[in-house]
Amino acid sequence: MPNLRIPPGRAGRLWLLRRLESARLAADLLDRKLRILHREQERLRARTQGTEAAWQTAWRTADTWGLRAALLGGRRELQTAARPPSEVDISWTTVMGLRYPATATCRAVPDPAGVRWSGTAATVAAAAAYQKAVDAAVAHAAAKAAYQAVRVEVTATQRRRRAITQRWIPRLEEALRVLIQRLEEAERAEAVRMRWADASRG
């Protein structure tokens, strides 16, 4: 926390009151941000669990078909059935100033012109199953990245809120209490001096 440079006298009281008002407003805004982020975090946690389950299921299916294709057609057929790498399209979203992936879709690259892939039925099924597994993996990766981004932001926001509510606001309140006490003591001392001055003149 920065050192307090409080103006002297009543100006300092006003200065502290304004800082306290700003700090409490900041704490309220961080509370609101945390509530929104917590809801989003729970939604993304559920989505991540769902996409992970879908990915694991798709990968097991693809692995089964891949084994069948290898047994029926051999390694050479699997190599000739290989497709070009897929491309991934990512759409982004923003919540409370935090940007993270909303969705990710996998787009298979078209086969080169004039090329026709051939193979056993198991090879064709394996290729389709592996494409589905890649689609599921991409969706899971995007969901997991979004969840991690929100989780990190929740932790950082909680840290900032604690700094304000547990350190900054109490420090300002204590400084205001001490300043008000000093001002009241100064006013009492001034009142005593005024009475003495009146008494001496009388």
Secondary structure, DSSP 8 states (H G I E B T S, - for coil): -------SHHHHHHHHHHHHHHHHHHHHHHHHHHHHHHHHHHHHHHHHHHHHHHHHHHHHHHHHHHHHHHHHHHHHHHHHT-----EEEEEEEEETTEEEEEEEEEE-----TT------HHHHHHHHHHHHHHHHHHHHHHHHHHHHHHHHHHHHHHHHHHIIIIIIHHHHHHHHHHHHHHHHHHHHHHHHHHHHHHHHH-
